[in-house]
Amino acid sequence: MKVPALRLPAWRPSFDWLEGVGSRTLVLYGVYTLVLFVVFLFANFPHGVLVQRLLRTVQLPGMRLDVGDARFAWWRGFELQRVHLGPDDPNQPAYLEAASLFVRPGLEGLFSGRPRAVTVTGGLYGGAVDGRFASGDMNRATVTLDGIQLQRYPLFVELLQGGQLAGLLSAALTVEARGVNTDELRAAGELELSDAGMTDAKWAGLPLPPLRFEGATAKFSVQGTRLEIQELEANGPDLKLSASGQVALREPVADSVLNLKLSVEPGPEASDQIKTLLSFIPPPAKGAKPDAPRTVSGTVAKPRIR
């Protein structure tokens, strides 16, 4: 018996469909799709969750940092909304409050979840802030302030016991710290104040007359909890003063201990109130010059001049 032969239809694979793979149109469509994917990925990514995770890694000794919300701000990084930096005690006034700040972390820290370098910019109390922060074995920060309106800063209200301080502040500050140990904190800075004024203020419970300063400058440094005032000069139509010395910082600030040298004299437009107040300053030691500096001791809340 002969078995019939089985013949299958001839089939050859065709690769004609690959002819258009390398075409310019297809490549452009691929790039377009990839770009859209990346854009929508960043736009819809839960940035708030990522930012809150990063904030939990930030350690600020004696302080608490709260952020209401966060959104992706493209080339400006992340926009942090309702930023509040204050002491651990919620009853104490905040060190810093801002409606929004732009934070741009380094890519390495962003993907690793532990930012090593961060840039901060934005508006602050009617002015602007620009900061650079880097962490590691030694944490470093460089901050510049421009045009800060002092009347909008709530901490001064407490220091002046309900008074108001007006003026524009510009400053440059550098800070170094190893870990979270405040004893190893080092800082240095310069500040400049223009068109300043003070009204309805009290010092050690005593009302102070209104004061105006055309300008003021200061240079200072911080080593641990000791503030070194290298130079402080303030001139105005009501008062002229200069000071230098040390302040042992305490919490709250009103308990900080003073050890200063102070020279003060009335300005050309000093009121009778200012002249009367200056008359309570003890005269210089016997044999000293009339404009010899006085010593200021005690605390910020209760200073003593001799």
The 8 nearest C-alpha neighbors of each residue, nearest first, counted from 0:
[[1, 2, 3, 4, 5, 6, 7, 8],
 [2, 0, 3, 4, 5, 6, 7, 8],
 [1, 3, 4, 0, 5, 6, 7, 8],
 [4, 2, 1, 5, 0, 6, 7, 8],
 [3, 5, 6, 2, 1, 7, 0, 8],
 [6, 4, 3, 7, 2, 8, 1, 9],
 [5, 7, 4, 8, 9, 3, 10, 2],
 [8, 6, 9, 5, 10, 4, 11, 3],
 [9, 7, 10, 6, 11, 5, 12, 4],
 [8, 10, 7, 11, 6, 12, 5, 13],
 [11, 9, 8, 12, 7, 13, 6, 14],
 [10, 12, 13, 9, 14, 8, 15, 7],
 [13, 11, 10, 14, 15, 9, 16, 17],
 [12, 14, 15, 11, 16, 10, 17, 18],
 [15, 13, 16, 17, 12, 18, 11, 19],
 [14, 16, 17, 18, 13, 19, 12, 20],
 [17, 15, 14, 18, 19, 13, 20, 21],
 [18, 16, 20, 15, 19, 14, 21, 13],
 [17, 19, 16, 15, 20, 21, 14, 22],
 [20, 18, 22, 17, 21, 16, 25, 15],
 [21, 19, 17, 22, 18, 25, 26, 16],
 [20, 22, 19, 23, 26, 25, 18, 17],
 [21, 23, 19, 24, 25, 20, 26, 18],
 [22, 24, 26, 25, 27, 21, 20, 28],
 [25, 23, 27, 26, 22, 28, 21, 29],
 [24, 26, 28, 27, 22, 23, 29, 20],
 [25, 27, 29, 23, 28, 24, 30, 22],
 [28, 26, 30, 24, 29, 25, 31, 23],
 [27, 29, 31, 25, 26, 30, 32, 24],
 [30, 28, 26, 32, 27, 31, 33, 25],
 [29, 31, 33, 27, 32, 28, 34, 26],
 [32, 30, 28, 34, 29, 33, 27, 35],
 [31, 33, 35, 29, 30, 34, 28, 36],
 [32, 34, 36, 30, 35, 31, 29, 37],
 [35, 33, 31, 37, 36, 32, 38, 30],
 [34, 36, 38, 32, 33, 37, 39, 31],
 [35, 37, 33, 39, 34, 38, 40, 32],
 [38, 36, 40, 34, 35, 39, 41, 33],
 [39, 37, 35, 41, 40, 36, 42, 34],
 [38, 40, 42, 36, 41, 37, 43, 35],
 [39, 41, 37, 38, 43, 42, 44, 36],
 [42, 40, 44, 38, 39, 43, 37, 71],
 [41, 43, 39, 40, 44, 38, 71, 37],
 [44, 42, 40, 41, 39, 45, 46, 38],
 [43, 45, 41, 46, 40, 42, 39, 71],
 [46, 44, 47, 48, 43, 49, 70, 41],
 [47, 45, 49, 48, 44, 70, 50, 71],
 [46, 48, 69, 50, 49, 45, 51, 68],
 [49, 47, 51, 46, 50, 45, 52, 69],
 [48, 50, 46, 52, 47, 51, 53, 45],
 [51, 49, 53, 47, 52, 48, 46, 54],
 [50, 52, 54, 48, 53, 49, 47, 55],
 [53, 51, 49, 50, 55, 54, 48, 56],
 [52, 54, 50, 55, 56, 51, 112, 49],
 [53, 55, 51, 57, 56, 52, 50, 64],
 [56, 54, 52, 53, 57, 51, 58, 50],
 [55, 57, 54, 53, 58, 113, 52, 112],
 [58, 56, 54, 55, 59, 53, 64, 113],
 [57, 59, 60, 56, 179, 55, 62, 54],
 [58, 60, 62, 61, 57, 179, 63, 64],
 [61, 59, 62, 179, 58, 181, 180, 63],
 [60, 62, 87, 86, 59, 63, 85, 88],
 [63, 61, 86, 87, 59, 85, 60, 64],
 [62, 64, 85, 87, 84, 86, 65, 59],
 [65, 63, 84, 83, 85, 62, 66, 82],
 [64, 66, 83, 82, 84, 63, 67, 81],
 [67, 65, 82, 81, 68, 80, 83, 79],
 [66, 68, 81, 80, 82, 65, 69, 79],
 [69, 67, 80, 66, 79, 47, 81, 70],
 [68, 70, 79, 47, 78, 80, 46, 77],
 [71, 69, 78, 77, 46, 72, 47, 79],
 [70, 72, 77, 73, 46, 78, 76, 69],
 [73, 71, 77, 76, 75, 78, 70, 74],
 [72, 74, 75, 76, 71, 77, 41, 42],
 [75, 73, 76, 72, 103, 77, 71, 101],
 [76, 74, 72, 73, 103, 101, 77, 102],
 [75, 77, 103, 72, 102, 74, 73, 71],
 [78, 76, 71, 72, 102, 101, 70, 103],
 [77, 79, 101, 70, 69, 100, 72, 80],
 [80, 78, 69, 100, 99, 68, 101, 77],
 [79, 81, 99, 68, 98, 67, 82, 69],
 [82, 80, 98, 67, 66, 99, 97, 83],
 [81, 83, 66, 97, 96, 80, 65, 98],
 [84, 82, 96, 65, 64, 95, 85, 66],
 [85, 83, 64, 95, 94, 63, 93, 96],
 [84, 86, 93, 94, 63, 62, 83, 87],
 [87, 85, 62, 88, 63, 61, 91, 89],
 [86, 88, 62, 63, 61, 89, 85, 91],
 [87, 89, 86, 90, 91, 85, 62, 63],
 [90, 88, 91, 87, 86, 85, 92, 93],
 [91, 89, 88, 92, 86, 87, 93, 85],
 [90, 92, 89, 88, 93, 86, 85, 87],
 [93, 91, 154, 90, 94, 85, 153, 89],
 [92, 94, 85, 95, 84, 91, 96, 86],
 [93, 95, 85, 84, 92, 154, 96, 86],
 [96, 94, 84, 93, 83, 85, 97, 82],
 [95, 97, 83, 82, 84, 93, 98, 94],
 [98, 96, 82, 99, 123, 81, 95, 100],
 [97, 99, 81, 80, 82, 96, 100, 123],
 [100, 98, 80, 79, 97, 81, 78, 82],
 [101, 99, 121, 79, 78, 120, 102, 80],
 [100, 102, 78, 120, 77, 119, 121, 79],
 [103, 101, 119, 77, 76, 118, 78, 104],
 [102, 104, 76, 118, 117, 77, 75, 119],
 [105, 103, 117, 116, 109, 114, 118, 102],
 [104, 106, 108, 107, 116, 109, 117, 114],
 [107, 105, 109, 108, 110, 104, 114, 111],
 [108, 106, 109, 105, 110, 111, 114, 115],
 [114, 109, 107, 113, 111, 105, 106, 115],
 [108, 110, 106, 112, 107, 111, 114, 105],
 [109, 111, 112, 108, 107, 106, 113, 114],
 [112, 110, 108, 113, 109, 107, 114, 106],
 [111, 113, 109, 110, 108, 53, 114, 52],
 [114, 112, 108, 111, 115, 53, 109, 56],
 [108, 115, 113, 116, 109, 104, 112, 105],
 [116, 114, 134, 133, 108, 113, 135, 117],
 [115, 117, 133, 132, 105, 114, 104, 134],
 [116, 118, 104, 132, 103, 131, 105, 133],
 [117, 119, 131, 103, 102, 130, 104, 132],
 [120, 118, 102, 130, 101, 129, 131, 103],
 [121, 119, 129, 101, 128, 100, 130, 102],
 [122, 120, 100, 128, 127, 101, 123, 99],
 [121, 123, 127, 126, 128, 125, 124, 100],
 [122, 124, 126, 127, 125, 97, 128, 121],
 [125, 123, 126, 147, 148, 151, 152, 122],
 [124, 126, 123, 148, 147, 122, 146, 127],
 [127, 125, 147, 146, 123, 124, 145, 122],
 [126, 128, 122, 123, 145, 121, 144, 146],
 [129, 127, 144, 120, 121, 143, 122, 123],
 [130, 128, 120, 143, 119, 142, 144, 127],
 [129, 131, 142, 119, 141, 118, 143, 120],
 [130, 132, 118, 141, 140, 117, 119, 142],
 [133, 131, 140, 117, 116, 139, 118, 130],
 [132, 134, 116, 139, 115, 138, 140, 117],
 [135, 133, 138, 115, 137, 139, 116, 132],
 [134, 136, 137, 138, 115, 133, 178, 177],
 [135, 137, 177, 138, 134, 178, 176, 139],
 [138, 136, 177, 135, 176, 134, 139, 175],
 [137, 139, 134, 176, 175, 135, 133, 177],
 [140, 138, 175, 133, 174, 132, 137, 134],
 [141, 139, 132, 174, 131, 173, 133, 142],
 [140, 142, 173, 131, 130, 172, 174, 132],
 [143, 141, 130, 172, 129, 171, 173, 140],
 [142, 144, 171, 129, 170, 128, 172, 130],
 [145, 143, 128, 170, 169, 127, 171, 129],
 [144, 146, 169, 127, 126, 147, 168, 128],
 [145, 147, 126, 167, 168, 169, 148, 127],
 [148, 146, 126, 168, 167, 124, 145, 125],
 [149, 147, 167, 150, 124, 125, 151, 166],
 [148, 150, 152, 165, 151, 166, 164, 147],
 [151, 149, 165, 164, 148, 152, 163, 166],
 [150, 152, 149, 124, 148, 153, 125, 147],
 [151, 153, 149, 150, 154, 155, 124, 148],
 [154, 152, 156, 155, 151, 92, 157, 93],
 [153, 155, 156, 157, 152, 92, 158, 93],
 [156, 154, 158, 157, 153, 159, 152, 164],
 [155, 157, 161, 159, 153, 154, 158, 162],
 [156, 158, 160, 155, 159, 154, 161, 153],
 [157, 159, 155, 160, 156, 154, 253, 161],
 [160, 158, 162, 200, 156, 157, 201, 161],
 [161, 159, 157, 158, 201, 162, 156, 200],
 [160, 162, 156, 159, 157, 200, 163, 199],
 [163, 161, 200, 199, 159, 160, 156, 198],
 [162, 164, 198, 197, 150, 156, 199, 200],
 [163, 165, 197, 150, 196, 149, 198, 162],
 [166, 164, 150, 196, 195, 149, 197, 163],
 [167, 165, 195, 194, 149, 193, 148, 196],
 [166, 168, 148, 146, 147, 193, 192, 149],
 [167, 169, 192, 147, 146, 191, 145, 166],
 [170, 168, 145, 144, 191, 146, 190, 192],
 [169, 171, 190, 144, 143, 189, 191, 172],
 [172, 170, 143, 188, 189, 142, 144, 190],
 [171, 173, 188, 142, 141, 187, 143, 170],
 [172, 174, 141, 186, 187, 140, 188, 142],
 [175, 173, 186, 140, 139, 185, 141, 172],
 [176, 174, 139, 185, 138, 184, 186, 140],
 [175, 177, 184, 138, 183, 137, 178, 185],
 [178, 176, 137, 138, 183, 136, 179, 180],
 [177, 179, 180, 176, 137, 138, 136, 135],
 [178, 180, 60, 181, 177, 59, 58, 176],
 [179, 181, 182, 178, 183, 177, 184, 176],
 [182, 180, 184, 183, 223, 179, 176, 224],
 [181, 183, 223, 180, 184, 224, 222, 185],
 [184, 182, 181, 223, 176, 180, 177, 185],
 [183, 185, 176, 223, 181, 182, 175, 222],
 [186, 184, 222, 175, 221, 174, 176, 223],
 [185, 187, 174, 221, 220, 173, 175, 222],
 [188, 186, 220, 173, 219, 172, 221, 174],
 [187, 189, 172, 171, 219, 218, 173, 220],
 [188, 190, 218, 171, 170, 217, 219, 172],
 [191, 189, 170, 217, 169, 216, 171, 218],
 [190, 192, 216, 169, 215, 168, 170, 217],
 [191, 193, 168, 215, 214, 167, 216, 169],
 [194, 192, 214, 167, 195, 213, 166, 215],
 [195, 193, 213, 166, 212, 214, 167, 196],
 [196, 194, 166, 212, 165, 193, 211, 213],
 [195, 197, 211, 165, 210, 164, 212, 166],
 [196, 198, 164, 210, 209, 163, 165, 211],
 [197, 199, 209, 163, 200, 162, 164, 196],
 [200, 198, 162, 163, 201, 207, 209, 206],
 [199, 201, 162, 159, 198, 207, 206, 160],
 [202, 200, 206, 205, 207, 159, 204, 160],
 [201, 203, 204, 205, 206, 159, 207, 200],
 [204, 202, 301, 300, 205, 201, 302, 299],
 [203, 205, 202, 201, 206, 160, 300, 301],
 [206, 204, 201, 202, 203, 207, 200, 160],
 [207, 205, 201, 200, 202, 204, 208, 199],
 [206, 208, 201, 200, 205, 209, 202, 199],
 [209, 207, 272, 273, 210, 206, 198, 199],
 [210, 208, 198, 197, 207, 199, 211, 196],
 [211, 209, 197, 196, 237, 208, 212, 198],
 [210, 212, 196, 195, 235, 237, 197, 236],
 [213, 211, 235, 195, 214, 234, 194, 196],
 [214, 212, 194, 235, 193, 234, 195, 211],
 [213, 215, 193, 212, 192, 234, 233, 194],
 [214, 216, 233, 192, 232, 191, 234, 193],
 [217, 215, 191, 232, 190, 231, 192, 233],
 [216, 218, 231, 230, 190, 189, 232, 219],
 [219, 217, 189, 230, 229, 188, 228, 231],
 [218, 220, 228, 229, 227, 188, 187, 189],
 [221, 219, 187, 227, 186, 226, 188, 228],
 [220, 222, 226, 186, 185, 225, 227, 187],
 [223, 221, 185, 225, 184, 224, 226, 186],
 [222, 224, 182, 184, 183, 225, 181, 221],
 [223, 225, 248, 247, 222, 182, 226, 221],
 [226, 224, 247, 222, 223, 221, 246, 248],
 [225, 227, 221, 246, 245, 220, 247, 228],
 [226, 228, 245, 220, 219, 229, 244, 221],
 [229, 227, 219, 243, 244, 230, 245, 218],
 [228, 230, 219, 243, 218, 227, 244, 231],
 [229, 231, 218, 217, 243, 228, 242, 232],
 [230, 232, 217, 242, 241, 216, 243, 218],
 [233, 231, 241, 216, 215, 240, 217, 230],
 [234, 232, 215, 240, 239, 214, 241, 216],
 [235, 233, 239, 212, 214, 213, 238, 215],
 [234, 236, 212, 213, 237, 238, 211, 239],
 [235, 237, 266, 268, 267, 238, 269, 211],
 [238, 236, 269, 266, 268, 235, 210, 265],
 [239, 237, 266, 265, 235, 236, 264, 234],
 [240, 238, 234, 264, 263, 233, 266, 235],
 [241, 239, 263, 262, 233, 232, 264, 238],
 [240, 242, 232, 262, 231, 261, 233, 263],
 [241, 243, 261, 231, 260, 262, 230, 259],
 [244, 242, 228, 260, 230, 229, 259, 231],
 [243, 245, 259, 228, 258, 227, 260, 229],
 [246, 244, 227, 258, 226, 228, 259, 257],
 [245, 247, 257, 226, 256, 225, 248, 258],
 [248, 246, 225, 256, 255, 224, 226, 249],
 [249, 247, 255, 224, 225, 246, 256, 252],
 [248, 250, 255, 252, 254, 251, 247, 256],
 [251, 249, 252, 254, 248, 255, 253, 86],
 [250, 252, 253, 249, 254, 255, 248, 91],
 [251, 253, 250, 254, 255, 249, 248, 299],
 [252, 254, 300, 299, 251, 255, 298, 158],
 [255, 253, 252, 298, 249, 251, 299, 256],
 [256, 254, 249, 248, 298, 252, 247, 253],
 [255, 257, 298, 247, 246, 297, 254, 299],
 [258, 256, 296, 246, 298, 297, 259, 295],
 [257, 259, 296, 245, 295, 244, 246, 256],
 [260, 258, 244, 295, 243, 294, 245, 257],
 [259, 261, 294, 243, 242, 293, 292, 244],
 [262, 260, 242, 292, 293, 241, 294, 259],
 [261, 263, 292, 241, 240, 293, 242, 291],
 [262, 264, 240, 239, 261, 241, 265, 238],
 [263, 265, 239, 238, 240, 266, 262, 277],
 [266, 264, 238, 269, 237, 239, 274, 267],
 [265, 267, 238, 237, 236, 269, 268, 239],
 [266, 268, 236, 269, 237, 265, 238, 235],
 [269, 267, 236, 237, 266, 270, 265, 238],
 [270, 268, 237, 266, 265, 267, 273, 236],
 [271, 269, 272, 273, 268, 274, 237, 208],
 [270, 272, 274, 273, 275, 269, 276, 208],
 [273, 271, 275, 270, 274, 276, 208, 269],
 [274, 272, 276, 270, 275, 271, 269, 277],
 [273, 275, 271, 277, 276, 272, 278, 270],
 [276, 274, 272, 278, 273, 277, 271, 279],
 [275, 277, 273, 278, 274, 279, 272, 280],
 [278, 276, 274, 279, 275, 280, 273, 264],
 [277, 279, 275, 276, 280, 274, 281, 273],
 [280, 278, 277, 276, 281, 275, 282, 274],
 [279, 281, 278, 277, 282, 304, 305, 276],
 [282, 280, 305, 279, 283, 304, 278, 293],
 [283, 281, 280, 284, 289, 305, 293, 285],
 [284, 282, 287, 291, 289, 285, 281, 293],
 [285, 283, 287, 286, 282, 288, 291, 281],
 [284, 286, 287, 283, 282, 288, 289, 291],
 [285, 287, 284, 288, 283, 289, 291, 282],
 [288, 286, 284, 285, 283, 291, 289, 290],
 [287, 289, 291, 290, 286, 283, 284, 285],
 [290, 288, 291, 283, 287, 282, 292, 286],
 [289, 291, 288, 292, 262, 283, 263, 264],
 [290, 292, 288, 289, 283, 287, 293, 262],
 [293, 291, 262, 261, 260, 290, 294, 283],
 [292, 294, 261, 260, 305, 262, 295, 304],
 [295, 293, 260, 305, 304, 259, 261, 296],
 [294, 296, 304, 259, 303, 258, 260, 257],
 [297, 295, 257, 258, 303, 302, 294, 304],
 [296, 298, 302, 303, 257, 256, 301, 299],
 [299, 297, 256, 301, 302, 300, 255, 257],
 [298, 300, 253, 301, 302, 255, 254, 256],
 [299, 301, 253, 203, 298, 302, 254, 202],
 [302, 300, 298, 203, 299, 297, 303, 202],
 [303, 301, 297, 298, 299, 296, 300, 295],
 [302, 304, 296, 297, 295, 305, 301, 298],
 [305, 303, 295, 294, 296, 293, 280, 302],
 [304, 294, 281, 293, 295, 303, 280, 283]]
